[in-house]
Amino acid sequence: MSSNEDDIAAPASASLLEPSPPAEHLAYHRLARLRPRYRWWRMLLTGLVGVALYIAILMLIIVPLIVLSMFVPGLGAEMQVLLATLQYFDLDRPWLLVAMVLPLILMIPALLLASRIIEGPGVGLLSSVTGRLRMAWLGKSLLLGAAVFAVYYAVVFGWSALTGDAIVVDFTHPGIWVMVLLVLVLIPFQAAAEEYVFRGYLMQLVGGWLRHPAFAILLPVPLFVLGHGYDVWGAASVGMFAIVAAWLTWRTGGLEAAISLHIVNNVLIFLLGSVALVDANATSGTPVDLLASGLAMIVYAVLADRWAGKLGIARTAGIAPRAASFTAGRNGTHQLDRVLRG
């Protein structure tokens, strides 16, 4: 054997004999630590920049509307209605729903842009451990959520009928179909926006500092509750929703199951409100409402968790140790690089 052959073969045999260090697996709430510019303070800065971008985007919409209201008869009066009401679900004024949900939807571009500017590549890690929103799993979890809550509302309305309450469906309002269209188009994005902020950004902010998932699951809950103006029972229901959604995000390694739960919950409330079966503007609840809705959410969470396991949905991001990047061959690819590229 020639000396050149020895030179080529020796590194390969040495690398085979050298034990490989174990790969590390990070859960969803710890994914911020995979970003190339990670520092403990960067996600805080992302939040501040995100708020600034969000205000700027809102101003680009609000200022032209104010100017336009000076010249368009009736627009100024309608804007006064917007500022004076908390009843944003109104079949006579479907645009109120747009005014309520559009500012929430705009949180998505503000957050994602701020995250890319401050933390660099890997914005997709806000979606899941794979670096992207897993659309197939999102669709499956949407079907599961629709099935669970269809049973829930069937039981609720069936019990109401048995106890003597009148169940009357009203399709007569002329604005119903406009409202249905707006709900189906806008509410999924509104639900996703809240999940990206409260289960995405805030969970990873906390998880960057504290390893145990309980901190990332529970600490953002009060902020989510404060964002909804409900009474004590309504607030308790919102808090339970936040806990279930955060637990699902951690368990399934991404936002998809939580987004599906949020979409199904909100869409059904507004659709049922369109036909007068529920009060879509309600801000109060009862202990029975809390128990029933909480049970439905828990059933969905358990089923989604088990289904994710059967489907092999990734729950953690596997990253090879940094040392591996020096011994890998030309065909070897660092798992972190693949995640960051999405």
C-alpha positions in Angstrom: 0.0 0.0 0.0 1.4 3.4 -0.9 2.0 6.2 1.6 -0.7 8.3 -0.1 -3.3 5.5 0.6 -2.2 5.4 4.2 -2.7 9.1 4.5 -6.2 8.9 3.1 -7.2 5.9 5.2 -5.9 6.9 8.6 -8.3 9.8 9.3 -11.3 7.6 8.3 -10.3 4.7 10.7 -9.6 7.1 13.5 -13.0 8.8 13.2 -14.7 5.4 13.3 -12.9 4.5 16.5 -13.6 7.8 18.2 -16.8 7.7 20.2 -19.4 10.2 19.1 -20.8 12.4 21.8 -24.6 12.0 22.3 -27.0 14.3 20.5 -29.0 16.8 22.5 -32.7 17.1 22.2 -34.5 20.4 22.9 -38.2 20.8 23.6 -40.2 23.5 22.0 -39.9 26.0 24.8 -36.1 25.8 24.6 -35.8 26.4 20.9 -34.7 30.1 21.2 -31.3 28.7 22.3 -30.8 27.3 18.8 -30.9 30.7 17.1 -27.4 31.7 15.9 -27.4 35.0 17.8 -28.9 33.8 21.0 -28.2 35.7 24.1 -30.4 35.8 27.2 -31.5 39.4 26.5 -32.2 39.1 22.8 -35.8 37.8 23.0 -36.6 40.7 25.3 -35.2 43.0 22.6 -37.3 41.1 20.0 -40.4 42.0 22.0 -39.6 45.6 22.2 -38.8 45.9 18.5 -41.9 43.8 17.7 -44.1 46.3 19.7 -42.5 49.2 17.8 -43.1 47.6 14.4 -46.6 46.7 15.4 -47.4 50.3 16.3 -45.9 51.5 13.1 -48.0 49.1 11.1 -51.2 50.2 12.9 -50.3 53.8 12.2 -50.0 53.1 8.5 -53.7 51.9 8.7 -55.2 54.3 11.2 -53.8 57.6 10.0 -55.2 57.3 6.4 -58.6 56.2 7.9 -58.7 59.3 10.1 -57.9 61.5 7.1 -60.4 59.7 5.0 -63.1 60.2 7.7 -62.8 64.0 7.3 -64.0 63.7 3.7 -66.3 60.7 3.5 -69.8 61.4 5.0 -70.8 58.9 7.7 -67.3 57.4 8.1 -66.5 59.6 11.1 -69.7 58.6 12.8 -68.9 54.9 12.3 -65.5 55.4 13.7 -67.1 56.9 16.8 -69.2 53.8 17.1 -66.0 51.7 16.9 -64.4 53.7 19.7 -67.5 53.6 22.0 -68.5 50.0 21.8 -67.3 46.7 23.3 -69.9 44.7 21.3 -67.7 43.9 18.3 -69.9 41.1 17.0 -72.8 42.9 15.3 -74.6 41.5 12.3 -75.7 45.0 11.3 -72.0 46.1 11.4 -69.8 43.2 10.2 -66.9 45.7 9.8 -66.7 45.8 13.6 -65.4 42.3 13.6 -62.7 43.3 11.1 -61.8 46.2 13.3 -61.5 43.8 16.3 -59.4 41.0 14.7 -57.3 42.8 12.1 -55.1 44.5 14.7 -54.5 41.1 16.3 -53.6 39.5 12.9 -51.0 42.2 12.4 -49.1 40.9 15.4 -47.8 38.0 13.2 -45.7 40.1 10.7 -44.5 42.4 13.5 -43.3 39.5 15.6 -41.7 37.5 12.8 -39.9 40.5 11.3 -38.6 41.6 14.7 -37.5 38.0 15.4 -35.6 37.8 12.1 -33.9 41.2 12.7 -32.8 40.6 16.3 -32.2 36.9 16.4 -31.2 36.1 12.9 -32.1 32.9 10.9 -34.5 30.3 12.3 -37.7 32.3 12.6 -39.5 29.1 11.8 -38.5 27.7 15.2 -41.4 29.8 16.6 -43.7 27.5 14.6 -42.3 24.1 15.6 -39.2 22.0 16.4 -38.9 21.3 12.6 -38.5 25.0 11.8 -41.8 25.3 10.0 -45.5 25.1 10.5 -46.4 21.5 9.9 -49.5 21.9 7.7 -50.5 18.2 7.5 -50.6 18.0 11.3 -52.4 21.3 11.5 -55.1 20.0 9.2 -55.5 16.7 11.2 -55.7 18.6 14.5 -58.3 20.9 13.0 -60.4 17.9 12.1 -60.0 16.5 15.6 -60.9 19.8 17.3 -64.0 20.2 15.1 -65.1 16.6 16.0 -64.6 17.1 19.8 -66.3 20.5 19.9 -69.2 19.3 17.7 -69.9 16.7 20.3 -69.4 19.3 23.1 -72.0 21.6 21.6 -74.4 18.8 20.8 -74.3 17.8 24.4 -74.7 21.5 25.6 -77.7 22.2 23.3 -79.2 18.7 24.0 -79.0 19.3 27.7 -80.5 22.8 27.3 -83.4 21.4 25.3 -84.0 18.7 28.0 -84.2 21.3 30.7 -86.8 23.3 28.8 -84.7 26.0 27.1 -85.8 26.9 23.6 -83.2 26.2 20.9 -84.1 28.4 18.0 -81.8 28.9 15.0 -82.2 32.2 13.2 -81.0 32.5 9.6 -83.1 35.5 8.7 -80.7 38.4 9.3 -79.5 39.8 5.9 -75.9 40.3 7.2 -75.4 36.7 8.3 -73.5 35.5 5.2 -71.2 38.4 5.2 -70.4 37.6 8.8 -69.9 33.9 8.1 -67.5 34.8 5.3 -65.5 37.2 7.5 -65.4 34.6 10.4 -64.1 31.9 8.1 -61.5 34.1 6.5 -60.2 36.2 9.4 -60.6 34.2 12.6 -58.0 31.5 11.7 -55.4 34.2 11.3 -56.5 35.9 14.5 -56.2 32.6 16.5 -52.8 31.9 15.0 -51.6 35.4 15.8 -52.4 35.0 19.5 -50.7 31.6 19.6 -47.6 32.9 18.0 -47.4 35.6 20.7 -48.5 33.8 23.8 -47.5 30.2 23.1 -44.7 31.0 20.7 -42.8 34.0 21.7 -43.6 34.1 25.4 -43.0 30.3 25.9 -39.6 30.5 24.2 -38.7 33.7 26.1 -39.3 32.0 29.4 -37.8 28.7 28.2 -34.6 30.4 27.2 -34.0 31.2 30.8 -35.7 28.3 32.7 -35.3 24.7 31.7 -38.4 23.1 33.3 -41.5 23.4 30.9 -43.9 24.2 33.8 -42.4 27.8 33.9 -42.9 28.3 30.2 -46.4 26.9 30.3 -47.7 28.8 33.4 -45.9 32.1 33.5 -47.5 33.6 30.3 -51.0 32.6 31.5 -51.8 35.8 33.4 -50.9 38.0 30.4 -53.2 36.0 28.2 -56.0 36.3 30.7 -55.5 40.0 31.1 -55.9 40.3 27.3 -59.5 39.2 27.6 -62.1 41.3 29.6 -64.1 38.5 31.2 -65.6 38.0 34.7 -64.0 35.6 37.1 -65.5 32.4 35.5 -64.8 33.6 32.0 -61.2 34.5 33.1 -60.8 31.0 34.6 -61.9 29.4 31.4 -59.4 31.6 29.4 -56.7 30.6 31.9 -57.5 26.9 31.4 -57.4 27.4 27.7 -54.0 29.0 27.9 -52.6 26.1 30.0 -54.0 23.4 27.7 -52.7 25.2 24.6 -49.3 25.7 26.1 -49.1 22.1 27.3 -50.1 20.9 23.8 -47.4 23.1 22.3 -44.8 21.6 24.5 -46.0 18.0 24.1 -46.3 18.1 20.3 -43.3 20.3 19.6 -45.1 23.1 17.9 -48.0 25.5 17.7 -50.2 23.5 15.3 -52.5 21.7 17.9 -52.9 24.9 19.9 -53.7 26.9 16.8 -56.3 24.3 15.8 -57.9 24.4 19.3 -58.0 28.2 19.2 -59.5 28.3 15.6 -62.2 25.8 16.3 -63.2 27.4 19.6 -63.4 31.0 18.1 -64.9 30.0 14.8 -67.7 28.0 16.3 -68.6 30.7 18.8 -68.9 33.3 16.0 -70.7 31.0 13.6 -73.2 30.0 16.4 -73.5 33.6 17.3 -74.4 34.4 13.7 -77.5 32.2 14.0 -78.4 33.4 17.5 -77.5 30.1 19.3 -74.9 31.8 21.5 -74.0 35.3 22.6 -70.7 35.9 20.8 -70.2 39.1 22.8 -70.6 37.4 26.2 -67.8 38.2 28.7 -69.3 36.2 31.7 -69.6 32.6 32.5 -70.7 30.1 35.2 -69.0 27.3 37.0 -70.9 24.8 34.8 -69.6 26.5 31.7 -66.0 26.3 33.0 -66.4 22.6 33.9 -67.9 21.7 30.5 -65.6 23.7 28.3 -62.6 22.6 30.4 -63.5 19.0 30.0 -63.8 19.4 26.2 -60.4 21.1 26.0 -58.8 18.3 28.1 -60.4 15.6 25.9 -59.0 17.3 22.8 -55.6 17.7 24.4 -55.3 14.0 25.4 -56.5 12.8 22.0 -54.2 15.2 20.1 -51.2 14.2 22.2 -51.9 10.5 21.5 -52.5 11.0 17.9 -49.3 13.0 17.5 -47.5 10.1 19.1 -49.0 7.6 16.7 -48.2 9.8 13.7 -44.6 10.3 14.8 -44.9 14.0 15.1 -41.5 15.4 16.2 -41.7 16.6 19.8 -38.1 17.8 20.1 -35.3 19.3 18.0 -32.3 16.9 17.8 -29.0 18.7 17.4 -25.7 17.1 17.1 -22.9 18.4 19.4 -20.7 21.2 18.0 -17.7 18.8 17.9 -19.5 16.7 15.3 -19.3 19.5 12.7 -15.5 19.1 12.7 -15.5 15.3 12.1 -18.4 15.1 9.7 -17.5 14.3 6.1 -18.4 16.3 3.1 -21.8 14.7 3.0 -22.5 15.2 6.7 -25.0 18.0 7.6 -25.4 19.5 11.0 -28.9 19.0 12.2 -29.1 22.5 13.6 -28.2 23.9 10.1 -31.1 21.9 8.6 -33.5 23.3 11.2 -32.4 26.9 10.7 -32.9 26.6 7.0 -36.4 25.2 7.7 
